[in-house]
Amino acid sequence: MSESLPPGVQVSQSKVEELIGRPVDDLSHYRRALTHRSLLRVHPTHEFQSNERLEFLGDALLDVFVGEVLYDRFPDKDEGALTRLRARLVSERPLATYARRLDLGTHLLMSQNAAEGEGRDNPSILADAFEALVGAVYLDLGYEAARAFIQQQVLAPLDLREVATRDENYKSQLLEHLQAEGRPQPTYHVVRETGPSHDKTFTVEVQVDDTAYERGTAGSKQDAEQQAARRTLTEITADAPTR
């Protein structure tokens, strides 16, 4: 059934099927998955739905499917290690990477202002759209199809053993180092916040016992904290006396 849609917000079934890698049934799920909320302000009289609800569903599905694979693949890892490993696979930065691999940004339906503001390559927008796409596959084609899509786009390209041995949690490393030295735990403070609301940059500073250490700057507070923690860890271990 064809719908009367404003120009510029059509979704091609062939393009969607190329993204998903298989035939699809209900194109409306994918149109919603590709619709950024900025479009709703441009066409207030049309009953659009943004991808935010599908993003919620896709996020839950990614947690379940990826968690299930990690649980089976790494029987020796405890809950904390599995949680950290899953975060390396399904947090904003890797999700944006999967979206870029699909060239998902070119398919997003958004306002001209959002597009001109580099919205098509914004990590947060891309990550949300990828999650929404997972949710759309699930609603349209079912559990196994969504699982296969996640396997193909998230898990298959990765060496999970290599990812599991890559210790990127510098905040945990810094905390453990300070605890071993009998020092207070670090705190993280946002000292600068710049950029528009949809694409902010955060500068975070590490403090230990009222002493300011290194700073990190990134597109999310979490990444800025990790960067600051890594630099602080390098500084305090370099200053430590050799035994």
N, C-alpha and C positions, 0 to 999 in steps of 0.2 A: 504494500500500500504506500503510495507516494504522499509526502507531507508538503504543505506549503510553507517553505522556509525562506527567510530573508536571504539575499545574495551574500555569498562569502561564508556561509555556515553550512554548506552541504558537506556530506561525508560520503566518500566513494567506497562502495562495497569491495571493489577489487583492491583498493589501497588498504582497507582494514584487513582483508584476508591475507594480504602480503605481510602485514605487521604480525598477525597472529600465526601465520603459517598453516592455515587450514580454512575450509569454508565456514562461514558463520551464518546464523539463522536470523537473529533479531538485531538489525543495524542500530536501533535506538539505544541499546546499551553502550555501544561503542561511541556513538555521537555524544552521549553524556560523559563518557570517560575522557573524551578529548576536549570537553568544554570547560574552559577556565572561567572563574566567577566574574572576571572583568567584562565578559560578553553580556552578562545579564543587565549591566548598566547601560549598554549601548542599545539593546532591544528590550526596553522595559515592558512593552505591550505583548511580547511574545512569551509563551510559557516554556522558557528554557529551564533546564536543571543543570547546575554546575556538577563537577565531578567529585565534590567533597564527600558525599555519602558513599560513593563507590570507592573513594580513597580509603575510608574507614574499613570497608569490607575487605579490600585488597590487602591492607596492612595486616589484618587478622589472618587472612589466608597465608600470606608470606611467612608470618610467625609460625603458624602450624606446620606448613609443608617443609620449610627449611629446618625448623626445630626437629621434626620427625627424622629427617635425613641425618642431621648431626647426632641425634640420640643414638641412631643405629650405627653410624660410622665411627663414633668415638666413645666406646663403652667405658673407657678409663677416665673420662673427664667428669668432674663434678658439675653441679648446677651452675655455679658461678662462672666456670670456664666455658660451659656451653652457651650461657647467656652472652658473654663477651664475644664469643665466636660468631654467634648469630647476629649480633650488632654490627660486626664487620661486614656482613653480607647483605643486611637489609636496612641499614641506616641511610640517611639522606645522601651521603656522598656516593656509595656504591649504587644506590637506586638510580641516581642521576646518570651514572656511567652506563647502566643497562639501557636507560632511555635514550642516551646519545647513540649507543650502538644500533638502536632501532631507527635512529633519526626521527624520534618521536616529536621533537620540537616543531618540525615543519608541518606536522599534521594537527597541531593544537588550534582550537578555535578560541580566539581571544580578541580583545579590543585592539584597535590600532595603537593606542597609547601604550598598552602593555607590550605589544610586539616591538614597538620602537624603543621601549625601555629594556630591550634585550631579554624580554620575558621568555622567548623561545629557547634560551640557553640558561635560564635561571635554575640553579640546582634544586631549589625547593619546589618550583613549579614542575620541573621534570620528574622529580621523585614522586610527587603527588600523582602526576598523570600515569606513571608506570604502575603505581599501586591501584589506581582506578581501572586501568586496563586489565589487570589481574581480576579485579572484581567483576568486570564486564564479561570476561571469558567464563567465569564461574556461573554467573546468572544465565548466560546464553547457552553454554555448552556443557556445563556440569563440572563436578568435582574432578574427574580424571583429566578432563581437558585443561582445567586450570593448573592442575599438578604437572601435566606435561609441559605447559607453557613455562612455568617456573623452572622446571628441570632444564629446559632448553635455553632459557634466557639468563638464568641466575647461576645454576649449579654446574651445568655441563662445561662452560668455558673455564672453570676454575680448577686449580689443583688444591683440593680442600686440605690435604696434609700440609702443604706449604702455607696456606692461610692460617691454619691452626698453630703453626710454630712461629708465626710472625707476631712478636709481642709489641703491639702499638699502644697499649694502655699506659702511657707515661704518667698519668695521674696516680694510678695504683703503684707504679714503680717508685714515684717520689714519696708517696705516703709510707710505703714499706721501708724506704731508706731512712726517712726521718724517725719513724718508730724505732728502728734498729739503733739510731743514735740517741734515743731518749728525748727527742725534741717534739714540740707540739705539731699537730697536724696542719697542713697548709690550708689556706683559704684563698678563694678566687674572687676577684673584684673587677667588674666592668668599669674601665676608666674612660672609655670613649666608644661612642656609637654613632656611626655615620651612614649616609645613604638613604634612599627612599624606603618606605615601609616594606615593599616587596623584595628588596635586595639590600639588606643592611649588612654592614661590616662592623664587627665587634673587636675591640682591643681589651684584653683581659690581663690583669697583673696578679702574680702569685705573691702572697704574704705569708710569712712564717714568724709567729711571735712578734707581730708589729713591724717586722723588717720586710721591706719591699724587695722582691727579686725580679725575675725576668718577666717580659710581657709576650703575648702572642696575639696575632691579628688574623681573623678569618671570617668567613661568611656565616658562621654559626658560633654561638657561645661555646658549645662543646668542643669544636675544633680549635677555637682560640685557647681554651683552657688546656687542651692536650699539647698545643704548641708551646704555651708558657711553661707547662710542667716539664716538657722535654728540655727546654733551654735552662730552666732552673736546676734540673737534675744534672745536666752537663756542668753547670757552674759550681755547684756545691761538691760534686765528686772530684772536679779538677782541683778545687781548693783543699780537699781533704788531705791530711798528712799521710804519707806512705808508711806502711808498717813493715 
